[in-house]
């Protein structure tokens, strides 16, 4: 159950990131990097738990 939920969250987040990058491709460095770092930290935290 946890694996399925994690995979679903991964897909949704990846899709969300793609949409954000496409929408704000001009300011991808500011928001993109911050989002990437935040999501990476969140994923590491979930994997740790």
N, C-alpha and C positions, 0 to 999 in steps of 0.2 A: 504493500500500500504506500509506504513512504517513497519507494523508488518511483512509482507511477506519478505521485504528486510532485516529486522533485523534477522529473522529466517534463511534466506539464508546465511547471513554473519556469524551467529553463527555456522551453520553447516560447512561452509568452514573453518572457523578459527579452530574449533575443529578438523577437519580432518587434517589441516595443523599442528596443535600441535602434533597430534598422529604421523604423519609422521616424524616430527622433533625428537620427543622423541624416536621413533624406530631407526631413523638414528643415532642419537647421544645419545644412551641410556647410554654410558659410561660417557659422560659429560652432563648428563641431569640436574645435580644439578646447574651447572654454567648457562647454557643457558636456561634450563627449568624454573628455578625459576624466572629469569629476564623476560622471555617471559610471564610467568603466571601473574606476577605482572603488566607488561605493558598492557597485554590484559584485566586484571581485571580493571585497571584504565580507559582504553579506554571504556569498557562496562559501567562502572559507569558514565563516562562523557556523553556517548550517552544517557543513561537512564535519567540522570539529564536534558539534553536538551529536 
